[in-house]
Amino acid sequence: MTTLQSVPALGTHPASGSLPSRAETRDRLSKATYDLLVIGGGILGISTAWHAAQSGLRVALVDAGDFAGATSSASSKLLHGGLRYLQTGAVKLVAENHFERRAVSRQVAPHLANPLTFYLPVYKGGPHGAAKLGAGVFAYSALSAFGDGVGHLLSPAKAAQDVPELRTDNLKAVAVYGDDQMNDARMALMTVRAAVDAGATVLNHAEVTGLRFTRGRVTGAELKDRTSGDEFGVTARLVLNATGPWVDHLRKMEDPNAAPSIRLSKGAHLVLKRTSPWKAALATPIDKYRITFALPWEDMLLLGTTDEEYEGDPGQVEVTEKDTAQILDEAAFSIRDQQLSRDLITYSFAGLRVLPGGPGDTSKAKRETVVTEGRGGMLSVAGGKWTTFRHIGRTVMRKLEQLPGHPLGEDYESVSTLPKRLPLPGIANPNAVAHRLLVDGPAPGPRMAADTAKHLATHYGSLAFDIARMANENPELARRVHPDAPEIWAQVAYARDHEWAETVDDVLRRRTTLTIRGLATDEVRAGVESMLGK
């Protein structure tokens, strides 16, 4: 059991080369005039800030909570083409999604994404037949130029070898295809880092309390630092509202009469301990349109997702008993009961999909990006898919470039001239990084554990060497935060000094995986709080 005595006595002060203080960042934000102020630190706002900074614009990015603190860290953790979209004939969309998926997982962030084989079980009496699904996964793989192999059918016996918990009663066949998965919070943080490396100024836990106007035009925002209570303002030539589920809330700050532009759909997930190894994920059709996922992720099993309209406060979204029962019931179509025991659940989370406003079933709604311009010239953008986050950033930038009167000016690089596949920080082959971490341990001390080396390599890439160096210089930081998890205390210090972590949940829920593993004990939380200096 981790105790407070195991918290490193050292490392409680920021390291050299660390981020500027919040006070310094507030001062910088309040004194400069920015070309673009992005309000909202989800992946959509982060990607836009990244591309804008690459273009040479002076960019500021703020969020009332943590970066990726809401929807962007509550996804199904997939980079995928969208198999179900083939049913609606959206062939071009699937091809575009595949292009972005492969660009991210192969060239932009191979250290943060990994290929994942999917098994799509075909049961007697199910919504789809084997021939249809076999043809579907073949077409799906063709649209990705067979880069993940050829979609095909597999025998139930072979599938059960790879997924021992697969329910084989009335199982006729299994369709096979390939996609990718990621840790969404880590991908978002690395994109924030890329934006900062390109010149952006960022601040999380900074809430917008009002907008600034000049002759009727939105020219900035008033903010409050939630960690200190300090109030300050930011002036900008153009303001982008990228607040996701809160997008209409900010639009009403601009224009109290603004009509709703979006609707929300809740997606809930459960995280469980695994009872056996899984060499593939399951994607099980529930009806004609919906699929339930069972994904091996972070040494756990991720189940979901739900899809129902949500009309409450976005800040109060949570997993209900009804959600839990639905997820477990749907998972039971293809997973044995022993893997679905409630005793195995370590964590649950819910996020909100932002969909275009209008009638109809949310499960059939298009996941497109909505861009609107308000009466005061503020641009609002919402929606889209995690898989296409780079494409969305470029699309928003093209919209900004085409605005009448060129409010951003013309003295910057057009997004169309930027390199198409700029990598995220830390890009490296994670297997090579893990090998180096194991081989290059401190000469007098113990070598790094294999699970820690793999974890660091697949969550930080080559930046893992910076964490290893901290652990080598201070053996206290080389110790595990919890004996049942791969994370070490150096990651907590690194999160504080280099990754904008301000709260315990910033560290345990998004910089590390301790919360989703069910290991954010009182002792662990107290230790992290101590290291953060709170």
Secondary structure, DSSP 8 states (H G I E B T S, - for coil): ---GGGS-SS--S--TT----HHHHHHHHHHSEEEEEEE--SHHHHHHHHHHHHTT--EEEE-SS-TT-SGGGSS--EE---GGGGGGT-HHHHHHHHHHHHHIIIII-TTTEEEEEEEEEEETT-SS-HHHHHHHHHHHHHHTTTTT---EEE-HHHHHHH-TTB--TTEEEEEEEEEEEE-HHHHHHHHHHHHHHTT-EEESSEEEEEEEEETTEEEEEEEEETTT--EEEEEEEEEEE--GGGHHHHHHHH-TT----EEEEEEEEEEE--SS--SSEEEEE-SSS-EEEEEEETTEEEEE---EEE-S-GGG----HHHHHHHHHHHTTTB-GGGG-GGGEEEEEEEEEEEESSSS-GGGS---EEEEE-TTS-EEEEE--GGGHHHHHHHHHHHHHTSTT-TT-S-S--GGGS-TT---TT-S-HHHHHHHHHHT--SSS----HHHHHHHHHHHGGGHHHHHHHHHH-GGGGSBSSTTSS-BHHHHHHHHHHS---SHHIIIIIISSTTTTT---HHHHHHHHHHHT-
